[in-house]
Amino acid sequence: MTHTQLTQLVQALLDAPQSNPKVKEFAQSWIDAEGTPKQEELTKQLVSVAEQNIALIDETIGFAGSELATQILGAEGAANLLQHAKDIKAQGAEFCDCQACVAAKNIIDLKAEIE
């Protein structure tokens, strides 16, 4: 994996609207540390950050069916998310497929090359 490819993965975490603030802060710190020893240290933490912040599909289904999801997404948005999550689970998905989770999964899949 090239540094450019790794940068693209981290940028995807930062750009994903669904990434939580801690992930966005981590990703921005990684990008800001370009070419420094600090970036090397942050790279060692990257897979762990991704693993801690990816949602299993059952977690997504649980959230989508909750009152909190209705408050955040509205009734229709929550219902749509719930149906989508159930549909992709039926197709074999293990994880949520939002941009943030896809970015995290891409990092996790390359764990051996990153660490």
Phi and psi restraints in degrees (range 20) as a CNS / XPLOR table:
assign (resid 1 and name C) (resid 2 and name N)
       (resid 2 and name CA) (resid 2 and name C) 1.0 -87.0 20.0 2
assign (resid 2 and name N) (resid 2 and name CA)
       (resid 2 and name C) (resid 3 and name N) 1.0 162.8 20.0 2
assign (resid 2 and name C) (resid 3 and name N)
       (resid 3 and name CA) (resid 3 and name C) 1.0 -62.8 20.0 2
assign (resid 3 and name N) (resid 3 and name CA)
       (resid 3 and name C) (resid 4 and name N) 1.0 -36.2 20.0 2
assign (resid 3 and name C) (resid 4 and name N)
       (resid 4 and name CA) (resid 4 and name C) 1.0 -62.3 20.0 2
assign (resid 4 and name N) (resid 4 and name CA)
       (resid 4 and name C) (resid 5 and name N) 1.0 -42.2 20.0 2
assign (resid 4 and name C) (resid 5 and name N)
       (resid 5 and name CA) (resid 5 and name C) 1.0 -64.3 20.0 2
assign (resid 5 and name N) (resid 5 and name CA)
       (resid 5 and name C) (resid 6 and name N) 1.0 -41.5 20.0 2
assign (resid 5 and name C) (resid 6 and name N)
       (resid 6 and name CA) (resid 6 and name C) 1.0 -64.0 20.0 2
assign (resid 6 and name N) (resid 6 and name CA)
       (resid 6 and name C) (resid 7 and name N) 1.0 -41.7 20.0 2
assign (resid 6 and name C) (resid 7 and name N)
       (resid 7 and name CA) (resid 7 and name C) 1.0 -60.2 20.0 2
assign (resid 7 and name N) (resid 7 and name CA)
       (resid 7 and name C) (resid 8 and name N) 1.0 -40.1 20.0 2
assign (resid 7 and name C) (resid 8 and name N)
       (resid 8 and name CA) (resid 8 and name C) 1.0 -63.8 20.0 2
assign (resid 8 and name N) (resid 8 and name CA)
       (resid 8 and name C) (resid 9 and name N) 1.0 -38.3 20.0 2
assign (resid 8 and name C) (resid 9 and name N)
       (resid 9 and name CA) (resid 9 and name C) 1.0 -65.3 20.0 2
assign (resid 9 and name N) (resid 9 and name CA)
       (resid 9 and name C) (resid 10 and name N) 1.0 -43.6 20.0 2
assign (resid 9 and name C) (resid 10 and name N)
       (resid 10 and name CA) (resid 10 and name C) 1.0 -66.9 20.0 2
assign (resid 10 and name N) (resid 10 and name CA)
       (resid 10 and name C) (resid 11 and name N) 1.0 -40.7 20.0 2
assign (resid 10 and name C) (resid 11 and name N)
       (resid 11 and name CA) (resid 11 and name C) 1.0 -61.6 20.0 2
assign (resid 11 and name N) (resid 11 and name CA)
       (resid 11 and name C) (resid 12 and name N) 1.0 -36.5 20.0 2
assign (resid 11 and name C) (resid 12 and name N)
       (resid 12 and name CA) (resid 12 and name C) 1.0 -63.4 20.0 2
assign (resid 12 and name N) (resid 12 and name CA)
       (resid 12 and name C) (resid 13 and name N) 1.0 -38.8 20.0 2
assign (resid 12 and name C) (resid 13 and name N)
       (resid 13 and name CA) (resid 13 and name C) 1.0 -61.3 20.0 2
assign (resid 13 and name N) (resid 13 and name CA)
       (resid 13 and name C) (resid 14 and name N) 1.0 -44.3 20.0 2
assign (resid 13 and name C) (resid 14 and name N)
       (resid 14 and name CA) (resid 14 and name C) 1.0 -65.7 20.0 2
assign (resid 14 and name N) (resid 14 and name CA)
       (resid 14 and name C) (resid 15 and name N) 1.0 -41.1 20.0 2
assign (resid 14 and name C) (resid 15 and name N)
       (resid 15 and name CA) (resid 15 and name C) 1.0 -78.0 20.0 2
assign (resid 15 and name N) (resid 15 and name CA)
       (resid 15 and name C) (resid 16 and name N) 1.0 -22.0 20.0 2
assign (resid 15 and name C) (resid 16 and name N)
       (resid 16 and name CA) (resid 16 and name C) 1.0 -66.0 20.0 2
assign (resid 16 and name N) (resid 16 and name CA)
       (resid 16 and name C) (resid 17 and name N) 1.0 122.0 20.0 2
assign (resid 16 and name C) (resid 17 and name N)
       (resid 17 and name CA) (resid 17 and name C) 1.0 -59.3 20.0 2
assign (resid 17 and name N) (resid 17 and name CA)
       (resid 17 and name C) (resid 18 and name N) 1.0 -27.2 20.0 2
assign (resid 17 and name C) (resid 18 and name N)
       (resid 18 and name CA) (resid 18 and name C) 1.0 -85.7 20.0 2
assign (resid 18 and name N) (resid 18 and name CA)
       (resid 18 and name C) (resid 19 and name N) 1.0 -8.4 20.0 2
assign (resid 18 and name C) (resid 19 and name N)
       (resid 19 and name CA) (resid 19 and name C) 1.0 -62.9 20.0 2
assign (resid 19 and name N) (resid 19 and name CA)
       (resid 19 and name C) (resid 20 and name N) 1.0 137.2 20.0 2
assign (resid 19 and name C) (resid 20 and name N)
       (resid 20 and name CA) (resid 20 and name C) 1.0 -75.2 20.0 2
assign (resid 20 and name N) (resid 20 and name CA)
       (resid 20 and name C) (resid 21 and name N) 1.0 162.6 20.0 2
assign (resid 20 and name C) (resid 21 and name N)
       (resid 21 and name CA) (resid 21 and name C) 1.0 -56.8 20.0 2
assign (resid 21 and name N) (resid 21 and name CA)
       (resid 21 and name C) (resid 22 and name N) 1.0 -36.1 20.0 2
assign (resid 21 and name C) (resid 22 and name N)
       (resid 22 and name CA) (resid 22 and name C) 1.0 -65.1 20.0 2
assign (resid 22 and name N) (resid 22 and name CA)
       (resid 22 and name C) (resid 23 and name N) 1.0 -40.5 20.0 2
assign (resid 22 and name C) (resid 23 and name N)
       (resid 23 and name CA) (resid 23 and name C) 1.0 -66.2 20.0 2
assign (resid 23 and name N) (resid 23 and name CA)
       (resid 23 and name C) (resid 24 and name N) 1.0 -43.7 20.0 2
assign (resid 23 and name C) (resid 24 and name N)
       (resid 24 and name CA) (resid 24 and name C) 1.0 -61.5 20.0 2
assign (resid 24 and name N) (resid 24 and name CA)
       (resid 24 and name C) (resid 25 and name N) 1.0 -41.7 20.0 2
assign (resid 24 and name C) (resid 25 and name N)
       (resid 25 and name CA) (resid 25 and name C) 1.0 -63.2 20.0 2
assign (resid 25 and name N) (resid 25 and name CA)
       (resid 25 and name C) (resid 26 and name N) 1.0 -43.9 20.0 2
assign (resid 25 and name C) (resid 26 and name N)
       (resid 26 and name CA) (resid 26 and name C) 1.0 -61.1 20.0 2
assign (resid 26 and name N) (resid 26 and name CA)
       (resid 26 and name C) (resid 27 and name N) 1.0 -48.1 20.0 2
assign (resid 26 and name C) (resid 27 and name N)
       (resid 27 and name CA) (resid 27 and name C) 1.0 -61.5 20.0 2
assign (resid 27 and name N) (resid 27 and name CA)
       (resid 27 and name C) (resid 28 and name N) 1.0 -41.7 20.0 2
assign (resid 27 and name C) (resid 28 and name N)
       (resid 28 and name CA) (resid 28 and name C) 1.0 -65.8 20.0 2
assign (resid 28 and name N) (resid 28 and name CA)
       (resid 28 and name C) (resid 29 and name N) 1.0 -40.1 20.0 2
assign (resid 28 and name C) (resid 29 and name N)
       (resid 29 and name CA) (resid 29 and name C) 1.0 -61.6 20.0 2
assign (resid 29 and name N) (resid 29 and name CA)
       (resid 29 and name C) (resid 30 and name N) 1.0 -41.2 20.0 2
assign (resid 29 and name C) (resid 30 and name N)
       (resid 30 and name CA) (resid 30 and name C) 1.0 -62.1 20.0 2
assign (resid 30 and name N) (resid 30 and name CA)
       (resid 30 and name C) (resid 31 and name N) 1.0 -46.3 20.0 2
assign (resid 30 and name C) (resid 31 and name N)
       (resid 31 and name CA) (resid 31 and name C) 1.0 -65.9 20.0 2
assign (resid 31 and name N) (resid 31 and name CA)
       (resid 31 and name C) (resid 32 and name N) 1.0 -42.0 20.0 2
assign (resid 31 and name C) (resid 32 and name N)
       (resid 32 and name CA) (resid 32 and name C) 1.0 -64.8 20.0 2
assign (resid 32 and name N) (resid 32 and name CA)
       (resid 32 and name C) (resid 33 and name N) 1.0 -24.7 20.0 2
assign (resid 32 and name C) (resid 33 and name N)
       (resid 33 and name CA) (resid 33 and name C) 1.0 -89.0 20.0 2
assign (resid 33 and name N) (resid 33 and name CA)
       (resid 33 and name C) (resid 34 and name N) 1.0 15.0 20.0 2
assign (resid 33 and name C) (resid 34 and name N)
       (resid 34 and name CA) (resid 34 and name C) 1.0 -41.9 20.0 2
assign (resid 34 and name N) (resid 34 and name CA)
       (resid 34 and name C) (resid 35 and name N) 1.0 123.6 20.0 2
assign (resid 34 and name C) (resid 35 and name N)
       (resid 35 and name CA) (resid 35 and name C) 1.0 75.4 20.0 2
assign (resid 35 and name N) (resid 35 and name CA)
       (resid 35 and name C) (resid 36 and name N) 1.0 11.0 20.0 2
assign (resid 35 and name C) (resid 36 and name N)
       (resid 36 and name CA) (resid 36 and name C) 1.0 -111.1 20.0 2
assign (resid 36 and name N) (resid 36 and name CA)
       (resid 36 and name C) (resid 37 and name N) 1.0 163.6 20.0 2
assign (resid 36 and name C) (resid 37 and name N)
       (resid 37 and name CA) (resid 37 and name C) 1.0 -59.3 20.0 2
assign (resid 37 and name N) (resid 37 and name CA)
       (resid 37 and name C) (resid 38 and name N) 1.0 -30.1 20.0 2
assign (resid 37 and name C) (resid 38 and name N)
       (resid 38 and name CA) (resid 38 and name C) 1.0 -60.5 20.0 2
assign (resid 38 and name N) (resid 38 and name CA)
       (resid 38 and name C) (resid 39 and name N) 1.0 -39.0 20.0 2
assign (resid 38 and name C) (resid 39 and name N)
       (resid 39 and name CA) (resid 39 and name C) 1.0 -64.3 20.0 2
assign (resid 39 and name N) (resid 39 and name CA)
       (resid 39 and name C) (resid 40 and name N) 1.0 -38.3 20.0 2
assign (resid 39 and name C) (resid 40 and name N)
       (resid 40 and name CA) (resid 40 and name C) 1.0 -61.0 20.0 2
assign (resid 40 and name N) (resid 40 and name CA)
       (resid 40 and name C) (resid 41 and name N) 1.0 -41.8 20.0 2
assign (resid 40 and name C) (resid 41 and name N)
       (resid 41 and name CA) (resid 41 and name C) 1.0 -65.9 20.0 2
assign (resid 41 and name N) (resid 41 and name CA)
       (resid 41 and name C) (resid 42 and name N) 1.0 -42.6 20.0 2
assign (resid 41 and name C) (resid 42 and name N)
       (resid 42 and name CA) (resid 42 and name C) 1.0 -65.3 20.0 2
assign (resid 42 and name N) (resid 42 and name CA)
       (resid 42 and name C) (resid 43 and name N) 1.0 -34.0 20.0 2
assign (resid 42 and name C) (resid 43 and name N)
       (resid 43 and name CA) (resid 43 and name C) 1.0 -61.1 20.0 2
assign (resid 43 and name N) (resid 43 and name CA)
       (resid 43 and name C) (resid 44 and name N) 1.0 -35.4 20.0 2
assign (resid 43 and name C) (resid 44 and name N)
       (resid 44 and name CA) (resid 44 and name C) 1.0 -64.8 20.0 2
assign (resid 44 and name N) (resid 44 and name CA)
       (resid 44 and name C) (resid 45 and name N) 1.0 -24.1 20.0 2
assign (resid 44 and name C) (resid 45 and name N)
       (resid 45 and name CA) (resid 45 and name C) 1.0 -93.9 20.0 2
assign (resid 45 and name N) (resid 45 and name CA)
       (resid 45 and name C) (resid 46 and name N) 1.0 -11.1 20.0 2
assign (resid 45 and name C) (resid 46 and name N)
       (resid 46 and name CA) (resid 46 and name C) 1.0 -58.3 20.0 2
assign (resid 46 and name N) (resid 46 and name CA)
       (resid 46 and name C) (resid 47 and name N) 1.0 -47.9 20.0 2
assign (resid 46 and name C) (resid 47 and name N)
       (resid 47 and name CA) (resid 47 and name C) 1.0 -64.3 20.0 2
assign (resid 47 and name N) (resid 47 and name CA)
       (resid 47 and name C) (resid 48 and name N) 1.0 -41.1 20.0 2
assign (resid 47 and name C) (resid 48 and name N)
       (resid 48 and name CA) (resid 48 and name C) 1.0 -61.2 20.0 2
assign (resid 48 and name N) (resid 48 and name CA)
       (resid 48 and name C) (resid 49 and name N) 1.0 -43.6 20.0 2
assign (resid 48 and name C) (resid 49 and name N)
       (resid 49 and name CA) (resid 49 and name C) 1.0 -60.1 20.0 2
assign (resid 49 and name N) (resid 49 and name CA)
       (resid 49 and name C) (resid 50 and name N) 1.0 -44.4 20.0 2
assign (resid 49 and name C) (resid 50 and name N)
       (resid 50 and name CA) (resid 50 and name C) 1.0 -63.5 20.0 2
assign (resid 50 and name N) (resid 50 and name CA)
       (resid 50 and name C) (resid 51 and name N) 1.0 -44.0 20.0 2
assign (resid 50 and name C) (resid 51 and name N)
       (resid 51 and name CA) (resid 51 and name C) 1.0 -64.0 20.0 2
assign (resid 51 and name N) (resid 51 and name CA)
       (resid 51 and name C) (resid 52 and name N) 1.0 -35.0 20.0 2
assign (resid 51 and name C) (resid 52 and name N)
       (resid 52 and name CA) (resid 52 and name C) 1.0 -78.0 20.0 2
assign (resid 52 and name N) (resid 52 and name CA)
       (resid 52 and name C) (resid 53 and name N) 1.0 -13.6 20.0 2
assign (resid 52 and name C) (resid 53 and name N)
       (resid 53 and name CA) (resid 53 and name C) 1.0 -121.3 20.0 2
assign (resid 53 and name N) (resid 53 and name CA)
       (resid 53 and name C) (resid 54 and name N) 1.0 9.4 20.0 2
assign (resid 53 and name C) (resid 54 and name N)
       (resid 54 and name CA) (resid 54 and name C) 1.0 -91.7 20.0 2
assign (resid 54 and name N) (resid 54 and name CA)
       (resid 54 and name C) (resid 55 and name N) 1.0 140.7 20.0 2
assign (resid 54 and name C) (resid 55 and name N)
       (resid 55 and name CA) (resid 55 and name C) 1.0 -98.8 20.0 2
assign (resid 55 and name N) (resid 55 and name CA)
       (resid 55 and name C) (resid 56 and name N) 1.0 126.9 20.0 2
assign (resid 55 and name C) (resid 56 and name N)
       (resid 56 and name CA) (resid 56 and name C) 1.0 -65.3 20.0 2
assign (resid 56 and name N) (resid 56 and name CA)
       (resid 56 and name C) (resid 57 and name N) 1.0 152.0 20.0 2
assign (resid 56 and name C) (resid 57 and name N)
       (resid 57 and name CA) (resid 57 and name C) 1.0 -61.2 20.0 2
assign (resid 57 and name N) (resid 57 and name CA)
       (resid 57 and name C) (resid 58 and name N) 1.0 -35.3 20.0 2
assign (resid 57 and name C) (resid 58 and name N)
       (resid 58 and name CA) (resid 58 and name C) 1.0 -67.1 20.0 2
assign (resid 58 and name N) (resid 58 and name CA)
       (resid 58 and name C) (resid 59 and name N) 1.0 -32.5 20.0 2
assign (resid 58 and name C) (resid 59 and name N)
       (resid 59 and name CA) (resid 59 and name C) 1.0 -66.2 20.0 2
assign (resid 59 and name N) (resid 59 and name CA)
       (resid 59 and name C) (resid 60 and name N) 1.0 -40.2 20.0 2
assign (resid 59 and name C) (resid 60 and name N)
       (resid 60 and name CA) (resid 60 and name C) 1.0 -64.6 20.0 2
assign (resid 60 and name N) (resid 60 and name CA)
       (resid 60 and name C) (resid 61 and name N) 1.0 -42.4 20.0 2
assign (resid 60 and name C) (resid 61 and name N)
       (resid 61 and name CA) (resid 61 and name C) 1.0 -62.5 20.0 2
assign (resid 61 and name N) (resid 61 and name CA)
       (resid 61 and name C) (resid 62 and name N) 1.0 -43.2 20.0 2
assign (resid 61 and name C) (resid 62 and name N)
       (resid 62 and name CA) (resid 62 and name C) 1.0 -61.2 20.0 2
assign (resid 62 and name N) (resid 62 and name CA)
       (resid 62 and name C) (resid 63 and name N) 1.0 -44.1 20.0 2
assign (resid 62 and name C) (resid 63 and name N)
       (resid 63 and name CA) (resid 63 and name C) 1.0 -64.6 20.0 2
assign (resid 63 and name N) (resid 63 and name CA)
       (resid 63 and name C) (resid 64 and name N) 1.0 -47.8 20.0 2
assign (resid 63 and name C) (resid 64 and name N)
       (resid 64 and name CA) (resid 64 and name C) 1.0 -60.7 20.0 2
assign (resid 64 and name N) (resid 64 and name CA)
       (resid 64 and name C) (resid 65 and name N) 1.0 -28.8 20.0 2
assign (resid 64 and name C) (resid 65 and name N)
       (resid 65 and name CA) (resid 65 and name C) 1.0 -89.9 20.0 2
assign (resid 65 and name N) (resid 65 and name CA)
       (resid 65 and name C) (resid 66 and name N) 1.0 6.8 20.0 2
assign (resid 65 and name C) (resid 66 and name N)
       (resid 66 and name CA) (resid 66 and name C) 1.0 -95.2 20.0 2
assign (resid 66 and name N) (resid 66 and name CA)
       (resid 66 and name C) (resid 67 and name N) 1.0 162.5 20.0 2
assign (resid 66 and name C) (resid 67 and name N)
       (resid 67 and name CA) (resid 67 and name C) 1.0 -63.1 20.0 2
assign (resid 67 and name N) (resid 67 and name CA)
       (resid 67 and name C) (resid 68 and name N) 1.0 -36.1 20.0 2
assign (resid 67 and name C) (resid 68 and name N)
       (resid 68 and name CA) (resid 68 and name C) 1.0 -60.1 20.0 2
assign (resid 68 and name N) (resid 68 and name CA)
       (resid 68 and name C) (resid 69 and name N) 1.0 -43.0 20.0 2
assign (resid 68 and name C) (resid 69 and name N)
       (resid 69 and name CA) (resid 69 and name C) 1.0 -61.6 20.0 2
assign (resid 69 and name N) (resid 69 and name CA)
       (resid 69 and name C) (resid 70 and name N) 1.0 -39.9 20.0 2
assign (resid 69 and name C) (resid 70 and name N)
       (resid 70 and name CA) (resid 70 and name C) 1.0 -63.9 20.0 2
assign (resid 70 and name N) (resid 70 and name CA)
       (resid 70 and name C) (resid 71 and name N) 1.0 -39.8 20.0 2
assign (resid 70 and name C) (resid 71 and name N)
       (resid 71 and name CA) (resid 71 and name C) 1.0 -65.4 20.0 2
assign (resid 71 and name N) (resid 71 and name CA)
       (resid 71 and name C) (resid 72 and name N) 1.0 -40.4 20.0 2
assign (resid 71 and name C) (resid 72 and name N)
       (resid 72 and name CA) (resid 72 and name C) 1.0 -79.9 20.0 2
assign (resid 72 and name N) (resid 72 and name CA)
       (resid 72 and name C) (resid 73 and name N) 1.0 -45.6 20.0 2
assign (resid 72 and name C) (resid 73 and name N)
       (resid 73 and name CA) (resid 73 and name C) 1.0 -101.1 20.0 2
assign (resid 73 and name N) (resid 73 and name CA)
       (resid 73 and name C) (resid 74 and name N) 1.0 -11.4 20.0 2
assign (resid 73 and name C) (resid 74 and name N)
       (resid 74 and name CA) (resid 74 and name C) 1.0 83.1 20.0 2
assign (resid 74 and name N) (resid 74 and name CA)
       (resid 74 and name C) (resid 75 and name N) 1.0 161.4 20.0 2
assign (resid 74 and name C) (resid 75 and name N)
       (resid 75 and name CA) (resid 75 and name C) 1.0 -60.9 20.0 2
assign (resid 75 and name N) (resid 75 and name CA)
       (resid 75 and name C) (resid 76 and name N) 1.0 -44.2 20.0 2
assign (resid 75 and name C) (resid 76 and name N)
       (resid 76 and name CA) (resid 76 and name C) 1.0 -68.1 20.0 2
assign (resid 76 and name N) (resid 76 and name CA)
       (resid 76 and name C) (resid 77 and name N) 1.0 -42.4 20.0 2
assign (resid 76 and name C) (resid 77 and name N)
       (resid 77 and name CA) (resid 77 and name C) 1.0 -62.4 20.0 2
assign (resid 77 and name N) (resid 77 and name CA)
       (resid 77 and name C) (resid 78 and name N) 1.0 -43.0 20.0 2
assign (resid 77 and name C) (resid 78 and name N)
       (resid 78 and name CA) (resid 78 and name C) 1.0 -65.0 20.0 2
assign (resid 78 and name N) (resid 78 and name CA)
       (resid 78 and name C) (resid 79 and name N) 1.0 -42.5 20.0 2
assign (resid 78 and name C) (resid 79 and name N)
       (resid 79 and name CA) (resid 79 and name C) 1.0 -63.8 20.0 2
assign (resid 79 and name N) (resid 79 and name CA)
       (resid 79 and name C) (resid 80 and name N) 1.0 -40.6 20.0 2
assign (resid 79 and name C) (resid 80 and name N)
       (resid 80 and name CA) (resid 80 and name C) 1.0 -64.5 20.0 2
assign (resid 80 and name N) (resid 80 and name CA)
       (resid 80 and name C) (resid 81 and name N) 1.0 -43.0 20.0 2
assign (resid 80 and name C) (resid 81 and name N)
       (resid 81 and name CA) (resid 81 and name C) 1.0 -63.4 20.0 2
assign (resid 81 and name N) (resid 81 and name CA)
       (resid 81 and name C) (resid 82 and name N) 1.0 -43.6 20.0 2
assign (resid 81 and name C) (resid 82 and name N)
       (resid 82 and name CA) (resid 82 and name C) 1.0 -60.1 20.0 2
assign (resid 82 and name N) (resid 82 and name CA)
       (resid 82 and name C) (resid 83 and name N) 1.0 -46.6 20.0 2
assign (resid 82 and name C) (resid 83 and name N)
       (resid 83 and name CA) (resid 83 and name C) 1.0 -64.1 20.0 2
assign (resid 83 and name N) (resid 83 and name CA)
       (resid 83 and name C) (resid 84 and name N) 1.0 -43.4 20.0 2
assign (resid 83 and name C) (resid 84 and name N)
       (resid 84 and name CA) (resid 84 and name C) 1.0 -61.1 20.0 2
assign (resid 84 and name N) (resid 84 and name CA)
       (resid 84 and name C) (resid 85 and name N) 1.0 -45.8 20.0 2
assign (resid 84 and name C) (resid 85 and name N)
       (resid 85 and name CA) (resid 85 and name C) 1.0 -62.4 20.0 2
assign (resid 85 and name N) (resid 85 and name CA)
       (resid 85 and name C) (resid 86 and name N) 1.0 -41.8 20.0 2
assign (resid 85 and name C) (resid 86 and name N)
       (resid 86 and name CA) (resid 86 and name C) 1.0 -64.1 20.0 2
assign (resid 86 and name N) (resid 86 and name CA)
       (resid 86 and name C) (resid 87 and name N) 1.0 -40.0 20.0 2
assign (resid 86 and name C) (resid 87 and name N)
       (resid 87 and name CA) (resid 87 and name C) 1.0 -63.0 20.0 2
assign (resid 87 and name N) (resid 87 and name CA)
       (resid 87 and name C) (resid 88 and name N) 1.0 -46.3 20.0 2
assign (resid 87 and name C) (resid 88 and name N)
       (resid 88 and name CA) (resid 88 and name C) 1.0 -73.0 20.0 2
assign (resid 88 and name N) (resid 88 and name CA)
       (resid 88 and name C) (resid 89 and name N) 1.0 -28.9 20.0 2
assign (resid 88 and name C) (resid 89 and name N)
       (resid 89 and name CA) (resid 89 and name C) 1.0 -64.4 20.0 2
assign (resid 89 and name N) (resid 89 and name CA)
       (resid 89 and name C) (resid 90 and name N) 1.0 -42.0 20.0 2
assign (resid 89 and name C) (resid 90 and name N)
       (resid 90 and name CA) (resid 90 and name C) 1.0 -62.0 20.0 2
assign (resid 90 and name N) (resid 90 and name CA)
       (resid 90 and name C) (resid 91 and name N) 1.0 -25.4 20.0 2
assign (resid 90 and name C) (resid 91 and name N)
       (resid 91 and name CA) (resid 91 and name C) 1.0 -88.7 20.0 2
assign (resid 91 and name N) (resid 91 and name CA)
       (resid 91 and name C) (resid 92 and name N) 1.0 1.2 20.0 2
assign (resid 91 and name C) (resid 92 and name N)
       (resid 92 and name CA) (resid 92 and name C) 1.0 104.5 20.0 2
assign (resid 92 and name N) (resid 92 and name CA)
       (resid 92 and name C) (resid 93 and name N) 1.0 4.1 20.0 2
assign (resid 92 and name C) (resid 93 and name N)
       (resid 93 and name CA) (resid 93 and name C) 1.0 -64.5 20.0 2
assign (resid 93 and name N) (resid 93 and name CA)
       (resid 93 and name C) (resid 94 and name N) 1.0 138.5 20.0 2
assign (resid 93 and name C) (resid 94 and name N)
       (resid 94 and name CA) (resid 94 and name C) 1.0 -99.8 20.0 2
assign (resid 94 and name N) (resid 94 and name CA)
       (resid 94 and name C) (resid 95 and name N) 1.0 -24.4 20.0 2
assign (resid 94 and name C) (resid 95 and name N)
       (resid 95 and name CA) (resid 95 and name C) 1.0 -126.5 20.0 2
assign (resid 95 and name N) (resid 95 and name CA)
       (resid 95 and name C) (resid 96 and name N) 1.0 158.6 20.0 2
assign (resid 95 and name C) (resid 96 and name N)
       (resid 96 and name CA) (resid 96 and name C) 1.0 -57.2 20.0 2
assign (resid 96 and name N) (resid 96 and name CA)
       (resid 96 and name C) (resid 97 and name N) 1.0 149.7 20.0 2
assign (resid 96 and name C) (resid 97 and name N)
       (resid 97 and name CA) (resid 97 and name C) 1.0 -112.3 20.0 2
assign (resid 97 and name N) (resid 97 and name CA)
       (resid 97 and name C) (resid 98 and name N) 1.0 23.2 20.0 2
assign (resid 97 and name C) (resid 98 and name N)
       (resid 98 and name CA) (resid 98 and name C) 1.0 -68.2 20.0 2
assign (resid 98 and name N) (resid 98 and name CA)
       (resid 98 and name C) (resid 99 and name N) 1.0 165.9 20.0 2
assign (resid 98 and name C) (resid 99 and name N)
       (resid 99 and name CA) (resid 99 and name C) 1.0 -58.1 20.0 2
assign (resid 99 and name N) (resid 99 and name CA)
       (resid 99 and name C) (resid 100 and name N) 1.0 -39.6 20.0 2
assign (resid 99 and name C) (resid 100 and name N)
       (resid 100 and name CA) (resid 100 and name C) 1.0 -65.6 20.0 2
assign (resid 100 and name N) (resid 100 and name CA)
       (resid 100 and name C) (resid 101 and name N) 1.0 -44.5 20.0 2
assign (resid 100 and name C) (resid 101 and name N)
       (resid 101 and name CA) (resid 101 and name C) 1.0 -70.5 20.0 2
assign (resid 101 and name N) (resid 101 and name CA)
       (resid 101 and name C) (resid 102 and name N) 1.0 -36.0 20.0 2
assign (resid 101 and name C) (resid 102 and name N)
       (resid 102 and name CA) (resid 102 and name C) 1.0 -63.5 20.0 2
assign (resid 102 and name N) (resid 102 and name CA)
       (resid 102 and name C) (resid 103 and name N) 1.0 -42.7 20.0 2
assign (resid 102 and name C) (resid 103 and name N)
       (resid 103 and name CA) (resid 103 and name C) 1.0 -62.6 20.0 2
assign (resid 103 and name N) (resid 103 and name CA)
       (resid 103 and name C) (resid 104 and name N) 1.0 -43.8 20.0 2
assign (resid 103 and name C) (resid 104 and name N)
       (resid 104 and name CA) (resid 104 and name C) 1.0 -63.3 20.0 2
assign (resid 104 and name N) (resid 104 and name CA)
       (resid 104 and name C) (resid 105 and name N) 1.0 -43.0 20.0 2
assign (resid 104 and name C) (resid 105 and name N)
       (resid 105 and name CA) (resid 105 and name C) 1.0 -62.6 20.0 2
assign (resid 105 and name N) (resid 105 and name CA)
       (resid 105 and name C) (resid 106 and name N) 1.0 -39.4 20.0 2
assign (resid 105 and name C) (resid 106 and name N)
       (resid 106 and name CA) (resid 106 and name C) 1.0 -61.6 20.0 2
assign (resid 106 and name N) (resid 106 and name CA)
       (resid 106 and name C) (resid 107 and name N) 1.0 -37.7 20.0 2
assign (resid 106 and name C) (resid 107 and name N)
       (resid 107 and name CA) (resid 107 and name C) 1.0 -69.0 20.0 2
assign (resid 107 and name N) (resid 107 and name CA)
       (resid 107 and name C) (resid 108 and name N) 1.0 -46.7 20.0 2
assign (resid 107 and name C) (resid 108 and name N)
       (resid 108 and name CA) (resid 108 and name C) 1.0 -60.0 20.0 2
assign (resid 108 and name N) (resid 108 and name CA)
       (resid 108 and name C) (resid 109 and name N) 1.0 -41.1 20.0 2
assign (resid 108 and name C) (resid 109 and name N)
       (resid 109 and name CA) (resid 109 and name C) 1.0 -62.6 20.0 2
assign (resid 109 and name N) (resid 109 and name CA)
       (resid 109 and name C) (resid 110 and name N) 1.0 -23.9 20.0 2
assign (resid 109 and name C) (resid 110 and name N)
       (resid 110 and name CA) (resid 110 and name C) 1.0 -104.8 20.0 2
assign (resid 110 and name N) (resid 110 and name CA)
       (resid 110 and name C) (resid 111 and name N) 1.0 20.5 20.0 2
assign (resid 110 and name C) (resid 111 and name N)
       (resid 111 and name CA) (resid 111 and name C) 1.0 -49.6 20.0 2
assign (resid 111 and name N) (resid 111 and name CA)
       (resid 111 and name C) (resid 112 and name N) 1.0 -47.8 20.0 2
assign (resid 111 and name C) (resid 112 and name N)
       (resid 112 and name CA) (resid 112 and name C) 1.0 -61.8 20.0 2
assign (resid 112 and name N) (resid 112 and name CA)
       (resid 112 and name C) (resid 113 and name N) 1.0 -33.7 20.0 2
assign (resid 112 and name C) (resid 113 and name N)
       (resid 113 and name CA) (resid 113 and name C) 1.0 -80.7 20.0 2
assign (resid 113 and name N) (resid 113 and name CA)
       (resid 113 and name C) (resid 114 and name N) 1.0 -25.9 20.0 2
assign (resid 113 and name C) (resid 114 and name N)
       (resid 114 and name CA) (resid 114 and name C) 1.0 -84.4 20.0 2
assign (resid 114 and name N) (resid 114 and name CA)
       (resid 114 and name C) (resid 115 and name N) 1.0 -42.5 20.0 2
